[in-house]
Amino acid sequence: MGERLEDILAEDLAVIFCGINPGVMAAAQGHHFAGRGNRFWRTLHLAGFTPKEVCPENDRTILHYHCGLTAVVERPTARADQLSAAEFTAAAADFEQKIIRYAPRFVAFLGKAAYGALSGRRDLAWGLQARTFGNAQVWVLPNPSGRNRGFTLDQLVGAYRQLRFAVDERRPG
């Protein structure tokens, strides 16, 4: 699998949404969260981050809403459990430097797995974390993957909306 999904980042964003790694479909199409069952774009809209639901083909427009997209591990897989702990360890330093370079106010990890691997913690709660990462506040959100059916759309929207409220409270100026 040679495809690589490009980050969508700019400096001084409110939030960088951070997936575990790209899905095979997203990498093949060259657009974030392009899998048929992925609920990211719908959740983002319903939580108030975007005024309308963004299509994966228009993923770069997320920058207009002061948000960016990246993943901890660049290698695409069909399932996140196909990644090894060594891949997270190998990606950690470069990933942290990326967050420092772009300086978002928040980095939102989509699922506990990626932040848990980077922080070495297993006892993570959803929401705002006590520690920062790359000088950004850390927020852990449920993963919107279609494979993650442990959360309904309403539950996803509620969790993402809490982050949006925090972003609004900490908006500069």
C-alpha positions as CSV (number, residue, x, y, z in Angstrom):
1,M,0.0,0.0,0.0
2,G,1.9,3.1,-1.2
3,E,-0.8,5.7,-0.8
4,R,-0.3,8.5,1.7
5,L,-3.0,10.8,2.8
6,E,-1.8,14.4,3.0
7,D,-2.4,16.5,6.1
8,I,-4.7,19.4,5.9
9,L,-3.1,21.9,8.3
10,A,-2.3,25.6,8.7
11,E,-0.8,27.5,11.6
12,D,-2.9,28.8,14.5
13,L,-6.0,26.6,14.0
14,A,-8.5,26.2,16.7
15,V,-8.5,22.4,16.5
16,I,-6.5,19.8,14.7
17,F,-8.6,16.6,14.5
18,C,-6.2,13.7,14.7
19,G,-7.2,10.2,13.5
20,I,-5.3,7.1,14.4
21,N,-4.3,6.5,10.8
22,P,-5.9,6.8,7.4
23,G,-8.3,4.2,6.2
24,V,-7.6,2.4,3.0
25,M,-10.5,4.1,1.1
26,A,-9.5,7.5,2.3
27,A,-5.9,7.0,1.2
28,A,-6.9,5.6,-2.1
29,Q,-9.3,8.5,-2.8
30,G,-6.9,11.1,-1.3
31,H,-9.5,12.5,1.0
32,H,-9.9,12.3,4.8
33,F,-12.8,10.2,6.2
34,A,-13.9,9.1,2.8
35,G,-15.1,5.6,3.9
36,R,-18.8,5.0,3.2
37,G,-19.7,4.4,6.9
38,N,-17.6,7.1,8.4
39,R,-19.6,9.6,10.4
40,F,-16.9,12.3,10.8
41,W,-18.3,14.9,8.4
42,R,-21.9,14.5,9.5
43,T,-20.8,14.7,13.2
44,L,-18.7,17.7,12.6
45,H,-21.6,19.6,11.0
46,L,-24.2,18.5,13.6
47,A,-21.9,19.6,16.4
48,G,-21.6,23.1,14.9
49,F,-18.1,23.1,13.5
50,T,-19.3,23.6,9.9
51,P,-22.4,25.4,8.6
52,K,-23.2,22.5,6.3
53,E,-22.0,18.9,5.9
54,V,-18.7,18.8,4.1
55,C,-18.2,16.1,1.5
56,P,-14.9,14.2,1.7
57,E,-13.9,15.5,-1.7
58,N,-14.0,19.0,-0.2
59,D,-12.0,18.1,2.9
60,R,-9.6,21.0,2.4
61,T,-12.5,23.5,3.1
62,I,-12.2,22.5,6.8
63,L,-9.4,25.1,7.0
64,H,-12.1,27.8,6.5
65,Y,-13.6,26.7,9.8
66,H,-10.2,27.0,11.7
67,C,-9.8,23.2,11.9
68,G,-7.3,20.8,10.4
69,L,-6.8,17.1,9.8
70,T,-4.0,14.7,10.4
71,A,-3.2,11.2,11.7
72,V,-0.7,9.9,14.2
73,V,0.5,7.0,12.0
74,E,0.6,7.7,8.2
75,R,0.3,4.1,7.1
76,P,-3.2,3.3,5.8
77,T,-4.9,0.2,7.0
78,A,-8.4,-1.3,6.8
79,R,-8.6,-1.4,10.6
80,A,-6.7,0.5,13.3
81,D,-6.0,-2.7,15.1
82,Q,-3.6,-3.6,12.2
83,L,-1.1,-1.1,13.5
84,S,1.6,-2.1,15.9
85,A,2.7,-0.4,19.1
86,A,6.1,0.1,17.4
87,E,4.4,2.2,14.7
88,F,3.0,4.6,17.3
89,T,6.4,4.8,19.0
90,A,8.2,5.5,15.8
91,A,5.6,8.2,14.9
92,A,5.5,9.9,18.3
93,A,8.4,12.5,18.0
94,D,7.5,13.7,14.5
95,F,3.9,13.9,15.4
96,E,4.5,16.0,18.4
97,Q,6.8,18.3,16.4
98,K,4.0,18.7,13.8
99,I,1.6,19.9,16.6
100,I,4.2,22.3,18.0
101,R,4.9,23.7,14.5
102,Y,1.2,24.3,13.6
103,A,0.3,25.5,17.2
104,P,-3.4,24.7,17.4
105,R,-5.3,25.6,20.6
106,F,-6.6,22.0,20.8
107,V,-5.6,18.7,19.4
108,A,-8.6,16.3,19.3
109,F,-7.7,12.6,19.2
110,L,-10.4,10.6,17.5
111,G,-10.5,7.6,19.9
112,K,-8.5,6.7,22.9
113,A,-6.0,4.4,21.1
114,A,-3.8,7.1,19.5
115,Y,-3.5,9.4,22.5
116,G,-3.1,6.4,24.8
117,A,-0.2,5.1,22.8
118,L,1.5,8.5,22.7
119,S,0.9,9.3,26.3
120,G,1.5,5.9,27.7
121,R,-1.7,6.1,29.6
122,R,-4.5,3.5,29.6
123,D,-6.9,5.2,32.0
124,L,-8.1,7.9,29.7
125,A,-11.5,9.6,30.1
126,W,-13.4,11.2,27.2
127,G,-13.1,14.9,26.8
128,L,-10.4,17.4,28.0
129,Q,-7.2,15.9,29.3
130,A,-5.1,17.3,32.2
131,R,-1.9,17.2,30.1
132,T,-1.1,19.2,27.0
133,F,0.5,17.7,23.9
134,G,2.8,19.8,21.8
135,N,1.6,22.9,23.7
136,A,-2.0,22.3,22.7
137,Q,-4.9,21.3,25.0
138,V,-5.8,17.7,24.4
139,W,-9.4,16.5,23.9
140,V,-10.2,12.8,23.4
141,L,-13.3,12.1,21.2
142,P,-15.0,8.9,20.2
143,N,-13.8,7.7,16.9
144,P,-16.5,8.3,14.2
145,S,-15.5,5.3,12.1
146,G,-18.3,3.3,10.8
147,R,-16.7,0.3,12.5
148,N,-17.1,2.0,15.9
149,R,-20.8,1.2,16.7
150,G,-20.3,1.7,20.4
151,F,-21.5,5.3,19.9
152,T,-24.7,6.4,18.3
153,L,-24.6,9.5,16.0
154,D,-26.3,11.5,18.8
155,Q,-23.6,10.5,21.3
156,L,-20.9,11.4,18.8
157,V,-22.5,14.8,18.2
158,G,-22.8,15.4,21.9
159,A,-19.1,14.7,22.5
160,Y,-17.9,16.8,19.6
161,R,-20.3,19.6,20.6
162,Q,-18.6,19.8,24.0
163,L,-15.3,20.4,22.2
164,R,-16.9,23.1,20.1
165,F,-18.2,24.9,23.2
166,A,-14.7,24.8,24.7
167,V,-13.2,26.2,21.4
168,D,-15.8,29.0,21.5
169,E,-14.9,29.8,25.1
170,R,-11.2,30.0,24.4
171,R,-11.5,31.9,21.1
172,P,-8.8,34.7,21.1
173,G,-9.9,38.3,20.9
